[in-house]
């Protein structure tokens, strides 16, 4: 019998427990052994649950019990969760987690400990919720050199942008998202891009083999996007999406960034609406592969966590070869100012604006409203474009991704 513990009984944790007890017999057939959820760690009491006798408030019950071979961490954050997971791995207990902040911040260290202790540290649910993406990259696409990953990685912001396409203001769309439970009372981690940043860090590390820390990644949210931006995008054949993006560069460095972008309506990512997520992986052999589904939610996320539990149980004596190297050189991630870019610009009009745009970028103004003109720049190094834009009174500046 393989015994396990669950740390956290919130939205995802309760979903893990629900799926485990509902499908326990099926999971045991897949593993080829009996499974038992011995402990559930939570500071709250749940006396009305059928499995209320399994709850504990003391982590020592888990860490000091040698019968526990697998631990599920769905507490969130990098405080107690980091300490508990690290101790479990040091004891040779395998860990499955949905904690994107933990993996993005401490993934290299925890994977190293897992390797040393012949344990597994799995985190399928940390990026796409219920969307399979970790295994496809490190296993199914392992015959490829990954060239680029572009993703709609946050369901809250995608819902808000979808509502803005329908004519709602950012403020109204956010309020509706909060009422529906898609956005937190404090939505900053979503709307400012931090959530998507953590996910693209994990994907970049997985694809290119070196840890990428969140503070190395240029991150912008959607709070400055207006209905005028959305309207201009539509008229020009684009939609606005919050994109997490990482690409390999020819000099041993990579790019990694999160920002709102004009995405062509012909792109596979353009039709991903509401709370759905999608991740486009570009390989040198396979071309483009797109993974689509619900990127969050109780049962979708729990399903990915439980899949990791099953994987840990199947490999209880053998470690899955999933890891990447640590990296201490922030220049590994190329500054966004040194990357090529094309920009959509809205700027205040004056009598010479058309000539300035033509002279600086070789392009034409395509829209004007209330004394504000809209145009696209040519493609150039972003720092060069910024120098050329310095003498204009900029209202909006959004990157354009014609190639995804």
C-alpha positions in Angstrom: 0.0 0.0 0.0 1.2 3.5 -0.9 0.3 6.1 1.6 0.1 9.8 1.0 -0.7 13.2 2.5 -2.5 16.3 1.3 -1.4 19.7 2.4 -4.1 22.2 2.0 -7.9 21.7 1.8 -9.0 24.8 -0.1 -10.5 25.0 -3.5 -7.9 22.8 -5.3 -7.2 20.6 -2.2 -10.8 19.7 -1.7 -11.0 18.9 -5.4 -8.0 16.5 -5.0 -9.7 14.8 -2.1 -13.0 14.6 -4.0 -11.4 13.0 -7.0 -9.2 10.6 -4.9 -12.1 9.1 -3.0 -14.4 9.1 -6.0 -12.0 7.2 -8.3 -9.8 5.5 -5.8 -10.3 2.0 -7.2 -9.6 3.2 -10.7 -6.4 4.9 -9.6 -5.3 1.7 -7.8 -5.8 -0.3 -11.0 -3.6 2.2 -12.9 -0.9 2.1 -10.3 -1.0 -1.6 -9.5 -1.1 -1.1 -5.8 -3.5 0.1 -3.0 -3.5 3.8 -2.2 -4.4 5.6 1.0 -4.8 9.3 1.8 -3.6 9.1 5.4 -3.4 12.8 6.4 -4.9 16.1 5.3 -3.1 19.1 6.7 -5.2 22.2 7.3 -5.6 24.7 10.2 -9.4 24.6 9.8 -11.8 21.9 11.0 -14.1 20.0 8.6 -16.3 17.9 10.9 -19.0 17.2 8.4 -16.8 15.5 5.8 -16.8 11.7 5.5 -13.0 11.8 5.8 -12.8 14.3 8.7 -10.8 11.8 10.8 -7.8 12.3 8.4 -7.2 16.0 9.2 -4.3 17.2 11.2 -3.0 20.6 12.0 0.6 19.4 12.6 3.0 19.1 9.8 5.2 16.9 12.0 2.6 14.1 11.6 3.5 14.0 7.9 7.2 14.6 7.9 7.9 12.1 10.7 5.7 9.3 9.3 7.9 7.1 7.2 4.8 5.4 5.7 4.1 8.6 3.8 5.7 8.3 0.4 3.8 11.0 -1.6 2.8 14.5 -0.5 0.5 16.8 -2.3 1.1 20.5 -1.8 -1.8 22.9 -2.7 -1.4 25.5 0.0 0.0 28.2 -2.2 2.7 30.8 -1.6 6.4 30.4 -0.8 6.4 30.5 3.0 5.2 27.4 4.7 4.7 25.6 1.4 8.4 26.0 0.5 9.6 24.9 3.9 7.3 21.9 4.0 8.0 20.8 0.4 11.7 21.1 0.9 11.6 19.0 4.0 9.5 16.3 2.4 11.9 16.0 -0.6 14.9 15.9 1.8 13.2 12.9 3.5 12.8 11.2 0.1 9.0 11.8 -0.1 7.8 12.6 -3.6 5.8 15.8 -4.0 3.1 16.9 -6.4 2.1 20.5 -6.4 0.0 23.1 -8.3 2.0 26.0 -6.7 3.3 28.1 -9.7 5.0 30.6 -7.4 6.9 27.9 -5.6 8.1 26.2 -8.8 9.0 29.6 -10.5 10.9 30.8 -7.5 12.5 27.6 -6.1 12.1 25.0 -8.9 15.8 24.4 -9.6 16.6 23.9 -5.9 13.7 21.6 -5.3 14.4 19.5 -8.4 18.0 19.1 -7.3 17.0 17.9 -3.9 14.5 15.5 -5.5 17.2 14.1 -7.7 19.6 13.6 -4.8 17.0 11.8 -2.8 15.6 9.7 -5.7 12.2 11.3 -5.2 9.8 13.0 -7.7 8.9 16.6 -7.7 6.0 17.0 -10.2 4.0 20.1 -11.0 1.8 19.5 -14.1 -1.0 21.7 -12.6 1.3 24.7 -12.0 1.1 26.2 -15.5 -2.1 25.2 -17.4 -4.4 24.0 -14.6 -6.1 21.1 -16.2 -4.3 21.5 -19.6 -1.5 19.0 -20.0 1.7 20.9 -20.9 4.6 19.9 -18.6 4.7 16.2 -19.8 4.1 17.1 -23.5 7.2 19.4 -23.4 9.6 17.2 -21.5 8.3 13.9 -22.8 6.2 14.0 -26.0 8.1 16.8 -27.6 11.5 15.7 -26.4 12.7 14.9 -30.0 12.4 18.6 -30.8 14.5 21.7 -30.1 11.8 24.0 -28.7 12.1 27.4 -30.5 9.3 29.4 -29.0 6.4 29.2 -26.6 3.5 31.7 -26.7 0.7 31.4 -24.2 -2.6 32.8 -23.0 -1.7 31.8 -19.5 -4.3 33.6 -17.2 -8.0 33.0 -17.4 -9.0 36.1 -15.5 -7.3 38.5 -17.8 -8.5 36.6 -20.9 -12.1 36.9 -19.6 -11.7 40.6 -19.0 -10.2 41.2 -22.5 -13.0 39.1 -24.0 -15.6 41.3 -22.3 -13.8 44.4 -23.5 -14.0 43.1 -27.1 -17.8 42.9 -26.4 -17.8 46.6 -25.4 -17.4 46.5 -21.6 -14.9 48.8 -19.9 -12.0 47.3 -18.0 -13.5 48.3 -14.7 -16.9 46.7 -15.6 -15.3 43.6 -16.9 -13.2 43.2 -13.8 -16.2 43.7 -11.5 -18.1 40.9 -13.4 -15.1 38.6 -13.2 -15.0 39.1 -9.4 -18.8 38.5 -9.1 -18.4 35.2 -11.0 -15.4 34.1 -8.9 -12.9 34.4 -11.8 -11.0 37.2 -10.2 -9.9 37.6 -6.6 -10.9 40.6 -4.4 -7.3 41.7 -4.9 -6.8 40.9 -8.6 -3.4 42.4 -9.0 -1.5 39.1 -9.5 -3.7 38.5 -12.5 -4.2 41.9 -14.1 -0.7 43.1 -13.5 0.7 39.9 -15.1 2.5 38.3 -12.2 0.6 35.0 -12.5 1.4 34.7 -16.2 5.0 35.6 -15.4 5.5 32.7 -13.0 4.0 30.3 -15.6 6.3 31.5 -18.5 9.3 31.1 -16.1 8.4 27.5 -15.6 7.8 26.9 -19.4 11.1 28.6 -20.3 13.1 26.6 -17.7 11.5 23.4 -19.0 12.0 24.2 -22.6 15.5 25.6 -22.5 17.0 23.8 -19.5 17.9 26.7 -17.2 16.0 28.3 -14.3 14.4 31.6 -15.1 13.5 33.8 -12.1 10.4 36.0 -12.2 12.3 39.2 -11.5 14.3 38.6 -14.7 11.1 38.7 -16.8 9.7 41.9 -18.3 6.1 41.9 -17.1 3.2 44.1 -18.0 -0.5 43.7 -17.2 -3.7 44.8 -18.9 -4.7 47.7 -16.7 -3.8 50.3 -19.3 -5.7 48.7 -22.1 -8.7 50.9 -23.2 -11.7 50.3 -25.4 -10.1 52.5 -28.0 -7.2 50.1 -28.2 -9.5 47.2 -28.5 -11.5 48.9 -31.3 -8.3 49.8 -33.2 -7.1 46.3 -32.9 -10.3 44.9 -34.4 -10.3 47.3 -37.3 -6.7 46.4 -38.1 -7.4 42.6 -38.0 -6.2 41.9 -34.5 -7.4 41.1 -31.0 -5.6 42.0 -27.8 -4.4 39.1 -25.6 -2.1 39.0 -22.6 0.7 36.8 -23.9 3.5 35.1 -22.0 6.3 34.5 -24.4 9.7 32.9 -24.5 12.0 32.2 -27.4 15.5 30.9 -27.9 18.2 33.3 -29.2 21.2 32.3 -31.3 23.8 33.5 -28.8 22.9 31.2 -25.9 20.4 33.6 -24.4 16.6 33.5 -24.4 13.8 36.0 -24.3 11.0 35.8 -21.7 8.3 38.4 -21.2 4.6 38.9 -20.4 2.7 41.8 -22.0 -0.6 42.6 -23.8 -0.2 42.2 -27.5 -2.0 42.6 -30.8 -2.6 39.0 -32.0 -3.7 38.5 -35.6 -7.2 37.2 -36.1 -5.7 34.4 -38.2 -3.7 33.1 -35.2 -4.8 30.0 -33.3 -4.6 32.0 -30.1 -6.9 34.8 -31.3 -10.1 32.7 -30.8 -9.3 31.7 -27.2 -12.0 33.5 -25.2 -13.4 33.8 -21.7 -11.5 31.9 -19.0 -9.9 29.5 -21.3 -6.1 29.3 -21.8 -4.0 28.1 -24.7 -0.3 27.4 -25.1 1.5 27.3 -28.5 4.7 25.4 -28.5 6.9 25.7 -31.6 9.4 22.9 -32.2 11.9 22.5 -35.0 10.4 19.2 -36.1 6.7 19.2 -35.1 6.1 22.9 -36.0 3.3 24.4 -34.0 1.4 22.4 -31.3 -1.4 24.1 -29.4 -2.7 23.0 -26.0 -6.1 24.4 -25.0 -8.5 24.1 -22.1 -9.4 25.5 -18.7 -6.3 26.9 -17.1 -7.8 27.0 -13.6 -10.7 25.9 -11.5 -11.3 23.3 -8.7 -11.6 20.0 -10.7 -9.5 20.9 -13.8 -6.5 21.8 -11.6 -7.2 18.9 -9.2 -7.2 16.5 -12.2 -3.7 17.5 -13.1 -2.5 17.2 -9.5 -4.0 13.7 -9.1 -2.4 12.7 -12.4 1.0 13.6 -10.8 0.1 11.6 -7.8 -0.6 8.6 -10.0 2.7 9.2 -11.8 4.6 9.4 -8.5 2.9 6.1 -7.3 3.9 4.4 -10.5 7.5 5.5 -10.1 7.7 5.1 -6.3 11.1 3.5 -6.6 12.4 5.3 -9.7 12.7 9.1 -10.2 11.1 10.7 -13.3 13.9 12.5 -15.2 12.4 16.0 -15.0 14.8 18.8 -14.1 16.7 21.8 -15.2 19.9 23.6 -14.2 20.0 26.6 -11.8 21.1 29.9 -13.3 22.6 32.9 -11.5 23.2 35.0 -14.6 20.3 37.4 -15.2 21.7 38.3 -18.6 20.7 34.8 -19.7 17.3 36.5 -20.3 17.8 39.1 -23.1 16.5 42.6 -22.1 13.3 43.3 -23.9 14.8 46.6 -25.1 17.3 44.6 -27.2 14.6 42.5 -28.9 13.0 43.2 -32.2 9.5 44.6 -32.0 6.7 46.1 -33.9 4.4 48.5 -32.1 0.9 49.7 -32.3 0.8 53.4 -31.2 -1.8 55.9 -30.3 -0.5 59.4 -29.9 -1.9 62.9 -29.6 -2.3 64.6 -33.0 -0.7 67.8 -34.1 -0.2 69.4 -37.5 3.0 67.5 -38.2 2.1 64.1 -36.8 1.6 62.4 -40.2 5.0 63.6 -41.4 6.7 62.5 -38.2 5.2 59.0 -38.5 6.1 58.7 -42.2 9.6 59.9 -41.6 10.4 57.8 -38.5 8.7 54.5 -39.4 7.8 54.6 -43.0 4.1 54.0 -42.2 0.8 55.8 -42.4 -1.8 56.8 -39.8 -4.7 54.5 -40.2 -7.2 55.9 -37.6 -7.9 59.2 -35.8 -10.4 59.8 -33.0 -10.8 62.8 -30.6 -7.4 64.3 -31.5 -5.6 60.9 -31.1 -4.1 59.1 -34.1 -3.3 55.4 -34.4 -0.5 53.8 -36.4 1.9 50.9 -36.6 5.7 51.2 -36.4 8.1 49.2 -38.6 9.9 46.3 -37.0 13.2 47.3 -35.2 15.0 46.9 -32.0 12.7 48.1 -29.3 15.2 50.6 -27.9 15.5 52.1 -31.4 11.7 52.4 -31.7 11.5 54.1 -28.2 14.1 56.7 -29.3 12.0 57.5 -32.4 8.8 57.7 -30.3 10.3 60.0 -27.7 9.2 63.2 -29.5 5.6 62.1 -29.7 2.9 62.4 -27.0 2.1 58.7 -26.6 -1.3 57.6 -25.3 -0.9 53.8 -25.9 1.9 51.5 -26.9 1.2 47.8 -27.5 3.4 45.2 -29.1 2.3 43.5 -32.3 2.9 39.7 -32.7 2.3 39.1 -36.4 4.1 35.7 -36.4 2.1 33.7 -33.8 
